[in-house]
Amino acid sequence: MFLFLFLIFVLVPVVELSVLIRVGEVLGTWTTIGLCLFTAVVGASLVRSQGLSTLMQAQQKLARGESPGQEVIEGMMLAMAGIMLVIPGFVTDFMGLLLLTPFTRAPLARFILKRAQLRMVTPGQFGGMNGGFGQQGPFNQQNPFGRDPFDNHDGNTFEGDFERKQDEDRGLRSDKPDHQRKDDDWGRKDD
């Protein structure tokens, strides 16, 4: 995890700066700034149009009763592409364009979906009928909450019984149906 954060927050900005400096030397400062602004504006509009088409595909799959798993992953990839295109720099713009283009986004989304699919869980593995809530889970972890939520011995639980009384038993008006009674009718006895 440390390596991943190091790459994101240290290595990527250093690479971006070096590429921006090189492009600025070749094309000039104002041309480089203009290209960065141009890619941000064009990228944002492309993300919007691609996002709408992905949303339409997801709605069509839901209407057919299918799971829109790939479309959800593609939507997340489009959000990442939008962030990468707005960040100034050409390396992040290139990575954003790879996530934005349907030719590269769809195969990558299928690959991620296959890797992320959940395996069938055996009963009792997560504390079903065979195992209790406080038993060890699938990763040999104890209950993360430390105790069974139904095992309450701290003295804050009161047990009791109740019974429902009819209106006639309480001496309330019962000549009107429930939907016609007003709030001031409750609690007054018939005259």
Buried (B, 14 or more C-beta within 10 A) or exposed (E): EEEEEEEEEEEBBEBBEEBBEEBBEEEEEEEBBEBBEEBBEEBEEBBEEBBEBBBEBBEEBEEEEEEBBBBBBBBEBBEBBBBBBBBBBBBBBEBBBBBBEEEEBBEBBBEBBEEEEEEEEEEEBEBEEEBEBBBEBEEEEEBEEEEEEEEEEEEEEEEEEEEEEEEEEEEBBBEEEEEEBEEEEEEEEEE
